[in-house]
Amino acid sequence: MSTSAARPPHPTLRRAAIALGGAVAVLFTVATLAFLALQLLPGDSAEAAVGGPGSQASAEALAAARAQYGLDRPIVVQYLDFLGRLLRGDLGTSYAQKIPVTDVLAHALPPTLALAATALLGAWVLAFLSLLIASGRSRVARATASALDLVAAAMPNFWLASLLVLLFAGTLGWLPAVSTGGPSGLVLPALALAIPTAGFIAQVCRSGIDDARSAPFIDSARARGETRLGLRFRHVLRHGIVPGLTLTGWALGSLLGGAAVIEVIFARPGLGRTLVSAVLARDVPVVLGGVLVSALAYVVVTLVTDLLVARLDPRTEGRIEAMARV
């Protein structure tokens, strides 16, 4: 009989197990809260199945719709039924459109993901430019970049969108005011989402830049003959952006939430407009499906950024191992 102790799991497997457990907990919590919130909305969900609110459907038609979709059963039974369908990968059928929710989301999700991904990339480009200025020695440049970040982070998306339309569509005529289906119609909506997010990311990373600039490893790298540009890019910026990377999941969630307003302003098709319409019509399956897909996107991006942060900052390995031991 072997007396050797079993080898501990690899840190990557530990991290994956922790992330998987957290993902399941997040999705379960989001599903539960969304289901309960929709029950508190005024109105009758059965109206969505018979033409929407104001359709003046008869009492018999409403009763038939409730029986068809199980809306006449107790809330607890509806909730357990909802969880059971989720475990089978079934998001249900849209009350209003009479098609599977997966088909509704498959049509609405790609434009929103394209908008969110473009905005997230643009936010990081703008934030990196600001951090590049902040990593230098000029105090005036650092103060200017910090002030611009503060202003950008405080801008509401809907106000910024209106300003961008007025400037680039109304005054200059460079870009369309509404979505055209082409790349040009994506620029203004993405900028309206990217600028505030860039300001917040840059503010979060700025403390990391300041800490990295005065860290002992900077002196060690300088003693080894590292150039000024090498110190700035390979050490200061590399460690400074780690706090911002950890918030990329939050940033994506914020962008998906802001897309609902931006898509309405720019008459752009997508998940945001679909969810707004579904909430107004009390199309519960579509709302729940959209919320869960957004939460899943948040979980996936958070996992990827955690792996990237562990790659850029090996010190996180120790923190993950400590969490696993607990």
Rosetta silent file (secondary structure, phi, psi, omega in degrees, C-alpha in Angstrom):
SEQUENCE: MSTSAARPPHPTLRRAAIALGGAVAVLFTVATLAFLALQLLPGDSAEAAVGGPGSQASAEALAAARAQYGLDRPIVVQYLDFLGRLLRGDLGTSYAQKIPVTDVLAHALPPTLALAATALLGAWVLAFLSLLIASGRSRVARATASALDLVAAAMPNFWLASLLVLLFAGTLGWLPAVSTGGPSGLVLPALALAIPTAGFIAQVCRSGIDDARSAPFIDSARARGETRLGLRFRHVLRHGIVPGLTLTGWALGSLLGGAAVIEVIFARPGLGRTLVSAVLARDVPVVLGGVLVSALAYVVVTLVTDLLVARLDPRTEGRIEAMARV
SCORE:     score description
SCORE:     0.000 S_00000001
   1 L     0.000  128.830 -176.978    0.000    0.000    0.000 S_00000001
   2 L   -76.117  135.222  179.230    1.499    3.331   -0.981 S_00000001
   3 L   -99.967    0.358 -178.696    2.065    5.826    1.821 S_00000001
   4 L   -72.837  141.796  179.955    2.742    8.764   -0.434 S_00000001
   5 L   -72.443  148.027  177.542    0.282   11.616   -0.172 S_00000001
   6 L   -64.697  140.857 -179.635   -1.934   12.367   -3.103 S_00000001
   7 L   -68.460  136.816  179.266   -0.645   15.147   -5.272 S_00000001
   8 L   -68.765  152.454  178.507   -2.580   18.396   -4.819 S_00000001
   9 L   -59.493  149.636  177.024   -4.572   19.627   -7.801 S_00000001
  10 L   -63.105  144.114  179.661   -2.800   21.905  -10.239 S_00000001
  11 H   -53.938  -34.335  179.330   -3.432   25.627   -9.533 S_00000001
  12 H   -65.627  -39.692  177.260   -5.114   25.968  -12.922 S_00000001
  13 H   -66.420  -38.535  177.069   -7.567   23.174  -12.054 S_00000001
  14 H   -61.705  -45.054 -179.332   -8.227   24.801   -8.695 S_00000001
  15 H   -63.050  -39.875  179.738   -8.893   28.108  -10.387 S_00000001
  16 H   -66.036  -39.866  179.439  -11.223   26.434  -12.888 S_00000001
  17 H   -65.364  -42.814  178.506  -13.135   24.666  -10.101 S_00000001
  18 H   -63.346  -43.974 -179.216  -13.534   27.898   -8.127 S_00000001
  19 H   -65.241  -39.649 -179.804  -14.631   29.780  -11.252 S_00000001
  20 H   -64.748  -43.651  177.186  -17.113   27.056  -12.224 S_00000001
  21 H   -62.327  -41.768  177.383  -18.672   27.058   -8.766 S_00000001
  22 H   -65.205  -36.888  179.913  -18.914   30.844   -8.823 S_00000001
  23 H   -64.498  -44.336  179.365  -20.453   30.785  -12.303 S_00000001
  24 H   -62.502  -42.633  179.669  -23.183   28.367  -11.233 S_00000001
  25 H   -63.679  -41.558  179.846  -23.924   30.466   -8.137 S_00000001
  26 H   -64.270  -47.250 -178.138  -24.110   33.687  -10.185 S_00000001
  27 H   -64.345  -40.060  178.184  -26.414   32.203  -12.824 S_00000001
  28 H   -64.068  -43.639 -179.863  -28.709   30.671  -10.187 S_00000001
  29 H   -64.310  -44.768  179.933  -28.898   33.966   -8.279 S_00000001
  30 H   -62.501  -43.883 -179.967  -29.554   35.992  -11.438 S_00000001
  31 H   -61.379  -42.861 -178.292  -32.250   33.568  -12.583 S_00000001
  32 H   -66.772  -47.826 -178.552  -33.983   33.664   -9.206 S_00000001
  33 H   -64.645  -40.016  179.179  -33.878   37.443   -8.820 S_00000001
  34 H   -65.016  -41.574  179.214  -35.039   38.046  -12.383 S_00000001
  35 H   -62.216  -45.579 -179.410  -37.949   35.629  -11.957 S_00000001
  36 H   -66.228  -39.258 -179.193  -39.042   37.262   -8.698 S_00000001
  37 H   -63.471  -39.462 -179.057  -38.669   40.794  -10.109 S_00000001
  38 H   -68.436  -27.154  177.682  -40.867   39.972  -13.091 S_00000001
  39 H   -69.590  -23.065 -178.135  -43.588   38.680  -10.789 S_00000001
  40 L   -86.279  -10.025  179.580  -43.751   42.116   -9.158 S_00000001
  41 L   -67.114  141.506  177.448  -44.379   43.949  -12.428 S_00000001
  42 L   -70.322  152.912  178.279  -47.940   45.257  -12.774 S_00000001
  43 L   107.295  179.783 -176.623  -50.186   43.653  -15.351 S_00000001
  44 L  -117.682  122.704 -179.662  -50.978   40.156  -16.564 S_00000001
  45 L   -63.619  -26.242  179.771  -48.357   38.103  -18.409 S_00000001
  46 H   -63.934  -23.622  179.277  -51.126   36.276  -20.260 S_00000001
  47 H   -62.960  -30.148  179.064  -51.886   39.506  -22.130 S_00000001
  48 H   -64.707  -27.278 -178.022  -48.585   39.115  -24.003 S_00000001
  49 H   -85.377  -10.412 -177.614  -49.873   35.860  -25.466 S_00000001
  50 L  -122.238   29.007  175.174  -53.142   37.356  -26.727 S_00000001
  51 L   113.997   -0.268  177.348  -51.902   40.496  -28.429 S_00000001
  52 L    90.945  169.113  178.654  -50.173   42.455  -25.702 S_00000001
  53 L   -58.354  139.900 -179.574  -51.450   44.959  -23.137 S_00000001
  54 L    85.259    7.380 -178.779  -54.470   46.851  -24.360 S_00000001
  55 L   -77.096  -11.992 -179.837  -55.592   44.068  -26.688 S_00000001
  56 L    57.413   40.541  178.401  -58.971   43.907  -24.928 S_00000001
  57 L   -69.668  151.910  179.645  -58.882   40.111  -24.983 S_00000001
  58 L   -72.687  161.819  178.624  -61.815   38.288  -23.459 S_00000001
  59 H   -62.215  -35.472  178.877  -61.620   36.639  -20.069 S_00000001
  60 H   -65.551  -40.368  179.250  -61.881   33.227  -21.749 S_00000001
  61 H   -65.965  -40.770  178.062  -58.899   33.966  -24.009 S_00000001
  62 H   -64.871  -40.790  179.141  -56.818   35.134  -21.048 S_00000001
  63 H   -64.848  -38.929  178.289  -57.751   32.025  -19.058 S_00000001
  64 H   -65.619  -38.884  178.277  -56.779   29.791  -21.989 S_00000001
  65 H   -66.412  -40.275  178.337  -53.400   31.571  -22.297 S_00000001
  66 H   -62.382  -42.771  179.925  -52.736   31.160  -18.569 S_00000001
  67 H   -67.199  -37.641 -177.931  -53.497   27.457  -18.778 S_00000001
  68 H   -64.491  -41.925 -176.243  -51.351   27.015  -21.925 S_00000001
  69 H  -100.336    7.969  177.086  -48.241   28.603  -20.385 S_00000001
  70 L    74.091   20.666 -177.502  -48.807   27.432  -16.808 S_00000001
  71 L   -79.421   -8.694  178.572  -49.491   30.923  -15.499 S_00000001
  72 L   -90.796    0.708  179.159  -52.474   29.699  -13.506 S_00000001
  73 L   -89.760  162.914  178.688  -50.277   27.569  -11.247 S_00000001
  74 L   -58.446  152.938 -177.189  -48.771   28.740   -7.915 S_00000001
  75 H   -59.291  -39.630 -179.331  -45.657   30.923   -8.153 S_00000001
  76 H   -61.737  -41.669  179.091  -43.508   28.277   -6.450 S_00000001
  77 H   -65.761  -42.050  177.354  -44.541   25.677   -9.011 S_00000001
  78 H   -61.237  -40.334 -179.701  -43.819   28.100  -11.862 S_00000001
  79 H   -65.257  -46.306  179.572  -40.381   28.833  -10.395 S_00000001
  80 H   -64.807  -36.397  176.313  -39.471   25.144  -10.016 S_00000001
  81 H   -64.310  -40.490  177.712  -40.722   24.500  -13.529 S_00000001
  82 H   -61.885  -45.388  178.742  -38.558   27.373  -14.777 S_00000001
  83 H   -64.648  -38.906  178.305  -35.459   25.951  -13.063 S_00000001
  84 H   -61.856  -41.046  177.876  -36.201   22.496  -14.461 S_00000001
  85 H   -65.927  -37.456  178.693  -36.351   23.875  -18.004 S_00000001
  86 H   -61.690  -41.681  179.446  -33.074   25.715  -17.458 S_00000001
  87 H   -62.430  -27.594  177.493  -31.355   22.495  -16.431 S_00000001
  88 L   -89.596   -0.370 -178.235  -32.515   20.994  -19.725 S_00000001
  89 L    77.707   19.812 -178.621  -31.296   24.036  -21.661 S_00000001
  90 L  -104.480  115.850  178.676  -34.850   25.083  -22.515 S_00000001
  91 L   -90.389    0.078  177.062  -35.545   28.829  -22.216 S_00000001
  92 L    91.486 -169.770 -178.017  -39.197   28.421  -23.138 S_00000001
  93 E  -118.879  137.599  178.992  -41.347   30.022  -25.815 S_00000001
  94 L   -63.836  130.125  177.516  -41.958   33.728  -26.305 S_00000001
  95 L   -64.178  -41.902 -173.188  -45.485   34.682  -25.294 S_00000001
  96 L   -81.615  -41.006 -173.877  -45.675   37.460  -27.865 S_00000001
  97 L   -95.399  -11.767  176.819  -43.777   35.988  -30.830 S_00000001
  98 L    60.609   30.011  176.153  -44.800   32.328  -30.379 S_00000001
  99 L  -130.400  160.142  179.522  -41.283   31.095  -31.204 S_00000001
 100 E   -57.608  143.877  179.619  -38.569   29.607  -28.975 S_00000001
 101 H   -61.733  -33.683  178.147  -36.707   32.144  -26.882 S_00000001
 102 H   -59.589  -35.344  177.431  -33.427   30.756  -28.228 S_00000001
 103 H   -69.678  -39.114  177.680  -34.502   31.852  -31.723 S_00000001
 104 H   -61.823  -46.196 -178.454  -35.373   35.333  -30.443 S_00000001
 105 H   -70.263  -34.697  178.507  -31.999   35.670  -28.727 S_00000001
 106 H   -62.324  -29.714  177.817  -30.106   34.209  -31.683 S_00000001
 107 H   -83.416  -34.203 -173.927  -31.461   37.075  -33.801 S_00000001
 108 H   -89.873  -26.109 -171.113  -31.024   39.820  -31.174 S_00000001
 109 H   -73.530  -43.331 -176.173  -27.719   38.862  -29.556 S_00000001
 110 H   -54.996  -45.710  178.355  -25.132   39.229  -32.388 S_00000001
 111 H   -61.684  -36.810 -179.959  -25.665   43.006  -32.939 S_00000001
 112 H   -70.656  -40.193  177.324  -25.428   43.652  -29.188 S_00000001
 113 H   -64.121  -38.806  177.147  -22.301   41.513  -28.796 S_00000001
 114 H   -63.361  -41.959  178.843  -20.704   43.344  -31.719 S_00000001
 115 H   -65.774  -47.021 -178.312  -21.559   46.681  -30.097 S_00000001
 116 H   -65.102  -41.626  179.909  -20.357   45.624  -26.628 S_00000001
 117 H   -65.745  -42.013  177.886  -17.128   44.082  -27.956 S_00000001
 118 H   -64.276  -41.787  179.369  -16.352   47.163  -30.056 S_00000001
 119 H   -66.273  -39.766  179.685  -17.095   49.453  -27.109 S_00000001
 120 H   -66.464  -41.938  176.856  -14.958   47.359  -24.746 S_00000001
 121 H   -63.543  -44.479  178.402  -12.048   47.367  -27.185 S_00000001
 122 H   -63.239  -37.631  178.781  -12.443   51.110  -27.707 S_00000001
 123 H   -63.133  -41.713  179.736  -12.609   51.681  -23.948 S_00000001
 124 H   -69.738  -35.570  176.800   -9.341   49.829  -23.409 S_00000001
 125 H   -63.272  -47.035  179.192   -7.642   51.709  -26.256 S_00000001
 126 H   -64.968  -41.958  179.414   -8.695   55.062  -24.777 S_00000001
 127 H   -64.836  -39.557 -179.464   -7.802   53.953  -21.249 S_00000001
 128 H   -66.162  -38.395  176.850   -4.393   52.694  -22.366 S_00000001
 129 H   -62.074  -41.445  177.881   -3.619   56.011  -24.066 S_00000001
 130 H   -64.834  -41.621 -179.959   -4.490   57.816  -20.844 S_00000001
 131 H   -69.042  -31.836  176.944   -2.373   55.392  -18.795 S_00000001
 132 H   -62.473  -40.247  175.804    0.501   55.796  -21.230 S_00000001
 133 H   -67.841  -40.888 -177.361    0.473   59.511  -20.471 S_00000001
 134 H   -68.981  -22.246 -178.531    0.104   58.848  -16.749 S_00000001
 135 L   -81.885   -6.988  178.296    3.108   56.512  -16.720 S_00000001
 136 L   -81.180 -171.358 -175.344    5.460   59.314  -17.833 S_00000001
 137 L   -98.714  -12.310 -176.745    7.258   61.870  -15.708 S_00000001
 138 L   -74.147  119.305  179.398    5.326   64.992  -16.694 S_00000001
 139 H   -70.443  -35.070  179.422    3.100   66.099  -13.812 S_00000001
 140 H   -64.476  -44.383  179.684    1.074   68.380  -16.073 S_00000001
 141 H   -63.521  -41.842  179.550    0.331   65.528  -18.477 S_00000001
 142 H   -64.301  -41.219  179.860   -0.643   63.212  -15.608 S_00000001
 143 H   -66.291  -39.563  178.927   -2.936   65.847  -14.098 S_00000001
 144 H   -64.834  -45.331  178.884   -4.574   66.518  -17.478 S_00000001
 145 H   -62.508  -39.769  179.038   -5.129   62.815  -18.136 S_00000001
 146 H   -64.486  -40.778  178.850   -6.578   62.357  -14.652 S_00000001
 147 H   -65.645  -42.207  178.957   -9.014   65.244  -15.140 S_00000001
 148 H   -64.600  -38.421  177.423  -10.149   63.898  -18.516 S_00000001
 149 H   -62.647  -41.867 -179.700  -10.680   60.437  -17.007 S_00000001
 150 H   -63.525  -43.421  179.380  -12.816   61.907  -14.253 S_00000001
 151 H   -65.435  -43.668 -178.667  -14.960   63.846  -16.729 S_00000001
 152 H   -62.735  -43.464 -178.142  -15.341   60.819  -19.028 S_00000001
 153 H   -65.749  -26.542 -177.101  -16.374   58.493  -16.200 S_00000001
 154 H   -87.083   -6.152 -177.076  -19.049   60.961  -15.042 S_00000001
 155 L   -76.936  124.433  172.631  -20.740   61.277  -18.457 S_00000001
 156 L   -68.510  143.060 -177.412  -24.148   59.549  -18.697 S_00000001
 157 H   -59.452  -44.812 -175.718  -24.414   57.342  -21.769 S_00000001
 158 H   -67.390  -36.026  178.374  -27.655   58.861  -23.041 S_00000001
 159 H   -69.324  -42.701  178.908  -26.333   62.445  -22.705 S_00000001
 160 H   -64.648  -38.941  178.455  -23.060   61.554  -24.418 S_00000001
 161 H   -61.420  -43.456  178.591  -24.944   59.778  -27.210 S_00000001
 162 H   -63.422  -39.604  179.343  -27.034   62.882  -27.850 S_00000001
 163 H   -65.793  -41.835  179.506  -23.910   65.048  -27.889 S_00000001
 164 H   -64.813  -40.255  177.887  -22.134   62.740  -30.329 S_00000001
 165 H   -63.410  -44.061 -179.438  -25.139   62.719  -32.657 S_00000001
 166 H   -62.066  -40.802 -175.771  -25.341   66.511  -32.549 S_00000001
 167 H   -78.424  -55.804 -170.147  -21.617   66.927  -33.283 S_00000001
 168 H   -87.318  -24.657  178.574  -20.733   64.156  -35.747 S_00000001
 169 H   -99.843  -45.405 -176.654  -24.102   63.634  -37.449 S_00000001
 170 H   -80.306  -50.762 -175.046  -25.804   67.019  -37.214 S_00000001
 171 H   -82.251  -52.740 -175.144  -22.927   69.544  -37.367 S_00000001
 172 L   -88.314  -28.773 -179.700  -20.117   67.719  -39.184 S_00000001
 173 L    69.236   25.056 -177.451  -22.189   65.160  -41.084 S_00000001
 174 L   -82.173  -34.079 -172.680  -19.428   62.555  -40.834 S_00000001
 175 L  -131.941  153.497 -179.481  -21.443   59.678  -39.374 S_00000001
 176 L   -72.547  149.648 -179.464  -25.096   58.564  -39.506 S_00000001
 177 L   -81.359  -20.155  178.221  -27.375   59.436  -36.606 S_00000001
 178 L  -127.563  164.288 -177.993  -29.085   56.032  -36.675 S_00000001
 179 L   -64.902  134.154  179.000  -27.867   52.524  -37.314 S_00000001
 180 L  -110.005   -1.531 -177.355  -27.347   51.739  -41.002 S_00000001
 181 L    86.146   -9.348  179.343  -26.320   48.123  -40.611 S_00000001
 182 L  -107.245  179.814 -179.013  -22.776   48.914  -41.695 S_00000001
 183 L   -60.490  -34.452 -178.003  -19.560   49.742  -39.808 S_00000001
 184 H   -65.004  -31.527  178.795  -20.235   53.482  -39.898 S_00000001
 185 H   -74.935   -7.766  179.844  -23.460   52.997  -37.959 S_00000001
 186 H   -92.946  -17.502 -170.890  -21.521   51.273  -35.175 S_00000001
 187 H   -65.750  -55.116 -176.118  -19.080   54.106  -34.455 S_00000001
 188 H   -65.140  -45.370  176.045  -21.256   56.544  -32.506 S_00000001
 189 H   -59.049  -39.799  179.935  -23.058   53.906  -30.381 S_00000001
 190 H   -67.363  -39.799  177.846  -19.717   52.299  -29.505 S_00000001
 191 H   -64.611  -39.794  179.965  -18.162   55.645  -28.597 S_00000001
 192 H   -61.593  -31.274  177.282  -21.132   56.535  -26.389 S_00000001
 193 H   -86.986  -34.485 -171.778  -20.515   53.346  -24.428 S_00000001
 194 H   -74.941  -39.304 -172.332  -16.714   53.305  -24.583 S_00000001
 195 H   -62.262  -50.499  177.457  -15.847   56.805  -23.326 S_00000001
 196 H   -62.595  -38.053  179.323  -17.391   56.544  -19.823 S_00000001
 197 H   -65.743  -38.953  178.003  -16.057   52.996  -19.429 S_00000001
 198 H   -62.358  -41.040  178.317  -12.572   54.127  -20.483 S_00000001
 199 H   -61.656  -40.833 -179.885  -12.613   56.860  -17.855 S_00000001
 200 H   -69.262  -44.462  179.713  -13.503   54.402  -15.116 S_00000001
 201 H   -60.472  -44.314 -179.655  -10.914   51.802  -16.210 S_00000001
 202 H   -63.351  -39.070  178.048   -8.182   54.452  -16.358 S_00000001
 203 H   -64.032  -40.824  179.721   -9.082   55.717  -12.889 S_00000001
 204 H   -66.667  -39.758 -177.625   -8.903   52.203  -11.458 S_00000001
 205 H   -75.710  -20.060 -173.566   -5.568   51.504  -13.156 S_00000001
 206 H   -62.651  -38.508  178.021   -4.013   54.823  -12.137 S_00000001
 207 H   -65.620  -35.944  175.865   -3.339   53.689   -8.573 S_00000001
 208 H   -65.061  -36.725  176.184   -1.692   50.574   -9.984 S_00000001
 209 H   -63.109  -45.895 -179.483    0.500   52.767  -12.187 S_00000001
 210 H   -64.013  -40.809  179.077    1.562   54.852   -9.189 S_00000001
 211 H   -66.567  -41.693 -178.712    2.311   51.764   -7.101 S_00000001
 212 H   -66.278  -35.427 -178.397    4.280   50.126   -9.915 S_00000001
 213 H   -63.543  -32.208 -178.155    6.344   53.272  -10.499 S_00000001
 214 L  -103.897    9.375 -177.462    7.633   53.212   -6.905 S_00000001
 215 L   -74.879  154.217 -179.207    7.860   49.417   -6.516 S_00000001
 216 H   -61.543  -31.311 -177.289   11.227   47.769   -5.698 S_00000001
 217 H   -66.885  -20.547  175.892   11.253   45.767   -8.938 S_00000001
 218 H   -67.150  -43.860  177.175   11.545   49.042  -10.869 S_00000001
 219 H   -63.114  -39.127  179.009   14.869   49.776   -9.148 S_00000001
 220 H   -64.753  -43.209  179.217   16.018   46.228   -9.828 S_00000001
 221 H   -65.403  -38.635  178.075   15.107   46.508  -13.517 S_00000001
 222 H   -65.135  -37.407  179.026   16.841   49.874  -13.758 S_00000001
 223 H   -67.753  -27.836  177.907   19.961   48.371  -12.159 S_00000001
 224 L   -80.254   -0.484  177.521   19.945   45.612  -14.785 S_00000001
 225 L    93.461   18.737  178.739   20.139   48.270  -17.482 S_00000001
 226 L   -64.722  137.916 -179.622   16.499   48.386  -18.551 S_00000001
 227 L   -73.813  167.864  179.592   15.749   51.299  -20.842 S_00000001
 228 H   -62.852  -42.836  178.144   13.222   54.022  -19.987 S_00000001
 229 H   -66.276  -36.910  177.756   10.752   52.688  -22.544 S_00000001
 230 H   -63.567  -42.546  176.259   11.299   49.167  -21.254 S_00000001
 231 H   -61.567  -39.421 -175.087   10.530   50.265  -17.708 S_00000001
 232 H   -70.175  -44.314 -174.938    7.436   52.075  -18.892 S_00000001
 233 H   -90.340  -45.363 -172.396    5.927   49.307  -21.016 S_00000001
 234 H   -78.746  -23.137 -174.338    7.331   46.053  -19.630 S_00000001
 235 H  -120.083  -57.031 -174.328    7.017   46.878  -15.942 S_00000001
 236 H   -66.748  -54.908 -177.846    4.955   49.966  -15.064 S_00000001
 237 H   -68.280  -36.962 -178.362    2.119   49.533  -17.563 S_00000001
 238 H   -60.050  -44.965 -179.832    2.117   45.743  -17.344 S_00000001
 239 H   -82.214  -26.384 -177.116    1.502   45.776  -13.608 S_00000001
 240 H   -71.148  -29.601 -176.646   -0.582   48.935  -13.648 S_00000001
 241 L   -83.613   -6.845 -177.802   -3.329   47.550  -15.896 S_00000001
 242 H   -57.847  -46.421  178.338   -3.959   44.495  -13.700 S_00000001
 243 H   -58.874  -35.730  178.438   -6.647   46.227  -11.542 S_00000001
 244 H   -69.661  -36.792  178.954   -8.461   47.286  -14.703 S_00000001
 245 H   -63.031  -36.748 -179.894   -8.330   43.778  -16.178 S_00000001
 246 H   -65.755  -19.243 -179.960  -10.018   42.363  -13.095 S_00000001
 247 L   -99.256    7.959 -178.263  -12.947   44.724  -13.771 S_00000001
 248 H   -64.287  -36.550  176.014  -13.363   43.754  -17.418 S_00000001
 249 H   -60.695  -44.578  176.523  -16.227   41.427  -16.518 S_00000001
 250 H   -62.039  -40.298 -178.508  -17.975   44.282  -14.729 S_00000001
 251 H   -62.033  -41.128  178.974  -17.270   46.545  -17.716 S_00000001
 252 H   -64.800  -42.178  176.985  -18.915   44.094  -20.099 S_00000001
 253 H   -60.498  -40.289  177.848  -21.961   43.860  -17.835 S_00000001
 254 H   -65.374  -38.745  179.698  -22.149   47.641  -17.730 S_00000001
 255 H   -68.018  -39.949  177.940  -21.874   47.836  -21.512 S_00000001
 256 H   -64.761  -37.197  176.689  -24.617   45.258  -22.015 S_00000001
 257 H   -68.817  -42.396  178.660  -26.831   47.236  -19.652 S_00000001
 258 H   -68.673  -22.782 -179.791  -26.034   50.524  -21.352 S_00000001
 259 H   -63.570  -27.801  179.802  -26.720   48.964  -24.745 S_00000001
 260 H   -60.998  -41.996  179.346  -30.433   48.909  -23.937 S_00000001
 261 H   -75.127  -44.177 -176.101  -30.517   52.723  -23.886 S_00000001
 262 H   -64.164  -40.216 -179.527  -28.024   53.231  -26.707 S_00000001
 263 H   -65.935  -32.868  176.458  -29.831   50.852  -29.056 S_00000001
 264 H   -69.667  -43.246 -178.069  -33.075   52.749  -28.539 S_00000001
 265 H   -62.749  -42.893 -175.848  -31.397   56.126  -29.146 S_00000001
 266 L   -96.242   11.954  179.800  -29.675   55.003  -32.347 S_00000001
 267 L    49.948   46.273 -176.574  -32.586   52.789  -33.530 S_00000001
 268 L  -103.782  130.912  177.005  -30.200   49.859  -33.528 S_00000001
 269 L   -68.840  151.189  178.972  -31.469   46.267  -33.375 S_00000001
 270 L   162.671 -176.284 -176.557  -30.139   44.140  -30.562 S_00000001
 271 H   -67.116  -35.628 -178.937  -30.686   42.480  -27.227 S_00000001
 272 H   -61.005  -51.139  178.981  -31.252   45.766  -25.403 S_00000001
 273 H   -64.218  -36.257  178.466  -34.209   46.838  -27.534 S_00000001
 274 H   -63.402  -41.742  179.826  -35.571   43.295  -27.450 S_00000001
 275 H   -68.819  -39.876  178.179  -35.500   43.241  -23.650 S_00000001
 276 H   -60.431  -46.316  179.037  -37.114   46.671  -23.378 S_00000001
 277 H   -63.725  -39.225 -179.281  -39.941   45.566  -25.667 S_00000001
 278 H   -67.721  -38.052  177.891  -40.296   42.277  -23.782 S_00000001
 279 H   -64.776  -44.281  179.702  -40.512   44.028  -20.410 S_00000001
 280 H   -62.894  -33.946 -179.135  -43.193   46.414  -21.690 S_00000001
 281 H   -91.482   -1.424 -175.229  -45.166   43.474  -23.097 S_00000001
 282 L    57.091   38.142  175.122  -44.501   41.254  -20.032 S_00000001
 283 L   -82.259   81.157 -169.477  -42.982   38.611  -22.308 S_00000001
 284 H   -58.397  -46.571 -178.846  -41.425   36.852  -19.317 S_00000001
 285 H   -58.488  -38.788  179.962  -39.528   34.030  -21.112 S_00000001
 286 H   -67.490  -41.753  179.116  -37.717   36.509  -23.386 S_00000001
 287 H   -62.511  -47.944 -179.413  -36.761   38.739  -20.447 S_00000001
 288 H   -63.093  -42.098  178.557  -35.462   35.828  -18.396 S_00000001
 289 H   -62.985  -43.057  179.074  -33.554   34.409  -21.360 S_00000001
 290 H   -64.686  -40.829  179.047  -31.935   37.759  -22.145 S_00000001
 291 H   -64.177  -42.890 -178.980  -30.930   38.329  -18.524 S_00000001
 292 H   -66.983  -39.362  177.694  -29.406   34.853  -18.258 S_00000001
 293 H   -64.280  -40.672  177.185  -27.466   35.231  -21.508 S_00000001
 294 H   -63.411  -41.411  178.127  -26.085   38.563  -20.289 S_00000001
 295 H   -65.142  -38.222  178.468  -25.078   36.966  -16.981 S_00000001
 296 H   -64.400  -41.779  177.046  -23.412   34.094  -18.834 S_00000001
 297 H   -60.796  -41.175  177.651  -21.421   36.544  -20.959 S_00000001
 298 H   -61.245  -44.171 -178.064  -20.315   38.302  -17.761 S_00000001
 299 H   -64.377  -44.345 -178.709  -19.209   34.992  -16.208 S_00000001
 300 H   -62.974  -46.195 -179.566  -17.241   33.914  -19.298 S_00000001
 301 H   -64.697  -38.561  178.332  -15.437   37.251  -19.625 S_00000001
 302 H   -62.485  -42.062  178.466  -14.644   37.270  -15.893 S_00000001
 303 H   -62.874  -45.258 -179.964  -13.094   33.800  -16.150 S_00000001
 304 H   -62.573  -42.194 -179.649  -10.983   34.785  -19.160 S_00000001
 305 H   -68.707  -33.708  175.732   -9.764   37.961  -17.452 S_00000001
 306 H   -62.015  -42.143  177.796   -8.899   36.017  -14.286 S_00000001
 307 H   -65.554  -38.959  179.735   -6.698   33.705  -16.352 S_00000001
 308 H   -67.865  -40.577  178.734   -5.121   36.690  -18.101 S_00000001
 309 H   -63.658  -41.487  177.756   -4.456   38.475  -14.811 S_00000001
 310 H   -61.910  -32.078  177.881   -2.813   35.334  -13.406 S_00000001
 311 H   -71.835  -41.650 -178.792   -0.594   35.289  -16.488 S_00000001
 312 H   -77.291  -32.638 -175.905    0.415   38.951  -16.162 S_00000001
 313 L  -128.074   92.825 -177.311    0.733   38.958  -12.361 S_00000001
 314 L   -60.300  -16.238  179.850    2.013   35.637  -10.960 S_00000001
 315 H   -62.665  -22.423  178.894    1.307   36.888   -7.432 S_00000001
 316 H   -69.419  -21.441  177.747   -2.336   35.957   -7.980 S_00000001
 317 H   -59.810  -43.128 -179.844   -1.376   32.291   -8.054 S_00000001
 318 H   -63.306  -39.297  179.247   -0.605   32.452   -4.357 S_00000001
 319 H   -67.139  -37.214  179.407   -3.945   34.090   -3.594 S_00000001
 320 H   -68.375  -40.180  178.018   -5.806   31.455   -5.586 S_00000001
 321 H   -63.850  -38.475  177.861   -3.967   28.623   -3.807 S_00000001
 322 H   -63.909  -40.192  176.493   -4.842   30.193   -0.465 S_00000001
 323 H   -63.452  -39.739 -179.481   -8.513   30.359   -1.486 S_00000001
 324 H   -66.084  -37.837  179.012   -8.421   26.727   -2.533 S_00000001
 325 H   -65.314  -35.113  178.120   -6.919   25.655    0.811 S_00000001
 326 L   -67.217    0.000    0.000   -9.700   27.472    2.645 S_00000001
